[in-house]
Amino acid sequence: MFKKLYCLAAVLALMAGAAGCNKKSEPLSERPAETTRAATQAPTETPTEASTDKSIKGINPLTGESGYNESADGKRPVSVMVNNLKDALPQYGVEQADIIFEVPVEGGITRLMAVYADYTAVPDVCSVRSCRYYYPLLSLGMDAIYCHWGSDQTIALETLERTKIDHIDGGYEKTMFYRDPERVGKYDSEHTGYLKGSELPAKIEEKGFRTDVSDFYKGTLFEFSQEDYVPAEMTASEVEVKFSDFYYSTFKYNEREGAYNKLHSGKNHIDGKTGNVLSFENVIVLQSDIHPRADGYLMDVALDGGSGYYFTMGGGQKITWKKKTESSPIELFGADGNELELNIGESYIGIIGAEKPVTIE
């Protein structure tokens, strides 16, 4: 709570100053790419222009928190695919993420995408896994540089090529992606790959990727409230998001911290380097049409919108959401139809099948 109030005070002070100054299988065998909702959307709007002034200086654009690296103001975020198999736990580098997405992949399991606002300060992240087509579409909505290790050879590969998203594939790199020697021999090989964060800026420069966020984007994924917001629609001291019978995420509200502690399938979700339980000020659950593709293995995940929930400060409310195009950001709306403002802090975003249960206590 103290952190949030401090961040809010800093935001207000900076805004006042601004106003006064004016303004286990990869790769898969090759199969023909199939037609999906994603493949038939309008062509991706590829951002090209650099940002001018999109945010108050020193404010993290993905969390609203103060104390942000000012040299990273107006710069693009980075997203990293993270293995979420129980056999691969604990991951590391995930506690430092500003936003974590969790979405189903094949076999009832889930995969994470960790998003970092400051590409110059990404930690080492392990274990890094492969692309599924909906993750680069989520990254496009944040103008993020997308990092992964391999991809399925059908729709994911087609999506990477068609959208021309700036991405870095560990399967083709000789630097930045390595095997963790402390894991080799203890974990299956696919659970040992890590991204060395200190080498990321040089790799982005080597690739010639644009580093300024595009004018196509707001420079932030969400708007943030200027004061603590507690939804009154429902009490939400504990929330369970059930992706399958054996993969589910539980969030328990810690009133002292003003955040939800995360459990992975019944056990505390720990960062392996820090030893801390993952926690989030904002828990967002987006319901969507999710079903197996024609191959009976990979999943189709609709990203055009639907209903959902927003949980924060021990309260919750129903919301709606939409993503207008492949390259558009996710937009959240309250019952009044106005765009939702989040509380300052880190966010978890789970995308779940519309028929899957969300239990609220």
N, C-alpha and C positions, 0 to 999 in steps of 0.2 A: 504494500500500500504506500509506504514511504516513497519507494521508487517512482510510483505512478504520480503521486502528488508533486514530487520534485520535477519530473518530466513535464507535467502540465504547467507548473509555474514557469519553467524555462521556455516552453512554447509560447505562453501568453506574453512573456517579457520580450521575446524575439519578435512576435507579431506586432507588439506595440511599437518597437523600434522601427520595424519595416514600414509601418503606417506613417510614422513621423518623417521618414525619409523619402516617401513617395514610392512609389513602387517599382532340374539342375542343368539345362541344355541351352547353350548358346555358342555359336549361332545356330539357329534352327535350319533345317534343310530348306533349300530354296523352293518356294511355291509361288504361283502367280498371285500378284496382289489382287485383293477383292475390293469391290466397291463398297464403301461405307458412307455414313452420314458425313464424316470428316472429309472424305475424298470428293464428295459432290457439293461441298459448300462453295460459296463464292471464292474466287482466288484470294489468297492471302494478301493483305495490304502490307507491303514490305516497307518498314520505316527506313528512311535514309538521312533525314535532316537531324543535325545535332540540336540538343536542347539549349534554350537560352537561360531562363531562370525559373526553375520549376518548384523549388522548395525553399523554405527558410533555412538559412545556413546552420549547420551543426545539428540538424534534426534527421534522424533515421527515417527515410521515406517509407519503409515497410513496417515500422513499429510506432512511429511518432515520438520515439524517445530522444531526449537530448544527449549531449556528449558525443555526438557522431563525428567521425573524421571529416572535417570540412573539405579536405582535398578530394573526398569522394562525393561531395555534393554534385548532383546532376549526372552521376555516372551510372552505367548499367549494372544491374544485379547479375548474379550467377546462380544457376540452379544445378544441383548435383543429384543424380540417381543413387539411392541408397538401398541396399539389400535389407529386407525386413524379415527374412526367414528366422525362425527360432534357433536353428542350428548355426546361424551367423552372428547371433548376439554375444556380447554387446557390440553395438555400433560405436563409433566415436566421431567427434566433430559435429554431432547433431545438436548438442545443447546450444551451440553458438548460432544456430540457424535462426533467422528472423521469422520465417514462415516454414512450416512443414506441411506438405500435402501427403495424404495417404489414400491410395486408390487400389481397388482389387486388380490383381493380375490372375493368371491361370491357376486352376487347382484350389481355389478358395483362399489363397494367400494374398498378401498385400505387398506393395512396394512403396517406399517413401521417396519424395523429392524434397530435398532441403534447399532453401533459397536464402542467399546471403546478399544483403544490400551492397556491401563494400567488397568489390572484387579483389582489392589489394590486401584484405585481411581475412580471407577464407582459411580456416584451419585445415589440418590434415583430416580427410574424411574417409571412413572405412565402414563397411565394404561397399565399393562402388559396383553397380550392376548395370544391366542393359536397358535399352530404350523400349518402351511400348508407345504406340503412336499418339496417345492422348497427352503424354507428358510434354513433348515439345509444343503442343498446342497450348497447354497451360503456361509454358515458358514464354511463348510468343505474346501472350496477354500481359506479360510484365516487361517485355523487351529484354529478357534475360538471355545471357549466353549459357547454353545448355551443355552440361558435361555428363557423359555416360561411358559405359564400357561394353560396347557391342550393341546389337539390336536384333529383333526378329527380322527375318529376311523377306517379309511380305509387306504388310501395311506400314510398319514402323519405318522400314527403310524407304518406302515410297514417300512417306510423310516428310522425313528429313530432306529428301531430295527435292520434293515438290515445293515445300515452303521456303527452302533455301535458308533455313534458320542457321544462325551462327552456332556451331556446336563443335565439341571436341570429344573424339571417340578414343578411349583408352586402348581399344584394340589395334589402333594404327599408330600410336605415339611411342616414341622411345624415351621420352622424358615426361615428368609430371604424374604418370601413372606407374605404380610399382606394386610388388608383393611385399606385404608386411612380414619381415623375418620372424617376428614374435608369434605370428599366426601360422606360418608355413610349417606343415607337419602336425599341427594341432587341429586345423580346420580343413575342410575340403578346399581345393584350390580356388573355386569361384567365390569363396568367402574371405579371401586374403587380399584382394586388390584394393589399393587405396590411392586417393588423389592427394598429392603433396601441395598444399595450398600456397606455400611460399613461391612455388614455381609457376603459379597460374598467371600473374601479370606478364611475365616474359613470354609465356605461351600465347596469350592473347595478342601481344605485340607481334610475335612471330607470324601469327595467322592473319594479321592485318585487320582484325575485327574493330569496328567502331566501338569506342568506349563511352561516348556521351549518350545519354538517354535521348531517344527520338522525340521530336515535337508531336508525334502521333500519340504519345502517352502523356499521362499527367505527371509522371515522375514518382507516383505512389500508386499502390494497388487499391488502397482504401482511404476513406476520409476518417479522421480521428476526432473524437469528442473532446471538447474543451473542459469537461468536468466528468467525474466518475459517473458512469451510467449503469443502473441496475434495472434490467428488464422486470416488469411487474407481472407479466403474463403467467409465469410459473416459477416455482422454486426449483432450483437445480443444484443441489449439493453433490449429486453424483449422476453421471451420464455414462451410459454404455452404448457404444456404436458397434453393432455386430455385423461384420463383413461375411463371416461364415461361422460354423459351429466351433471351429478351432482357431480362428483369427478374429479377435475383437479388441477394441480399444476402450478403456475405462478412464474416466476423468473424475477425480475426487477434489472437491473445492477445499482449498486451504485458506481459511479466512484470514489468518495472520499474514500470509503472503499476498492475498488478493489474487490468487492464481489457481489453476487446476493442475494437480499432479497427474501424470499419465501412467497408466498401467498397460502393458502389452500382454493380452491374453491371460490376465489374472495376476501377473507379476509386475513389480515396479519396472518401468522402462528407463533404463540407466544408460548414461553416456559412459563408455568404457574408459575414457581418459580422465574425466573429472570425477566420476563416481556419483554424480548427481542425478536425481530423478528429473526427467524432462517435465517442464511445467509451462503453462500457457495462460496468458491473461484472457485470450479470446479462443473459444472453441466453436468452430463453424462446421455444421454438417449439411452437405448439399445432397439432396436426393435426385436420382437420375435414372434413366433407362440403361441398365447394364445387363448384358447377356452374352453367352458364348457366341463366337463367330461360327461361320459355316464349317470350319475345320474342327469344331468341337473342343478347341484347346484355348486359343487366344480369346481375349474379351473385346467386345464393343462397348464403349462408354460414351453416351451422348453428352455433349458439352454445351448444348444450346440453352439450357435453363431448366427451372423447375421449382420445387418447394424445398424447404429445409428448416434448420434451427440455428439460432445464435445463443450461445451461453457465455455469460460473463458475470463476475462478482456474485456468484451464487444464484443468479436468476437466469431465466431463459425466455425466448419468444420464438414464434414461428416467423419465417421469412420467405421471400421468394428471391430467385436469382436468375440471371441471364448472362450469356456471353454471345454478343451479336454476331461476330465473325470469328474465324480461326485466330486472328491476330488481336481481337478485342480483349480487354481485361474482363474478369468476372465482376459483375455488379450485384450488390446486395440491396434488398428493399424491405422495409418494414410493412406492417399491415396497412399503413396510411398511404403506401405507394411511394413514399419518399426514400431517397437513398440512405442506407443505414450508415451511421457513424460508429466506429469501433472504439473501445477503450484503448488507451495507449498500452502497448506491450506486444509480446510475441503472439503469433496466431497459429493454431492448428486448423487445417482444412481437410476434412474427410469427405470423400465422394463415395456415396453408398447407393446400392440399388434401391429403387423406390419401394420395393416390397420387404426390404430388410428392416429388422426392428431397431429402434432407438429407444432405450429405456431411460426414463428420467425419474430421479427420486429427489 
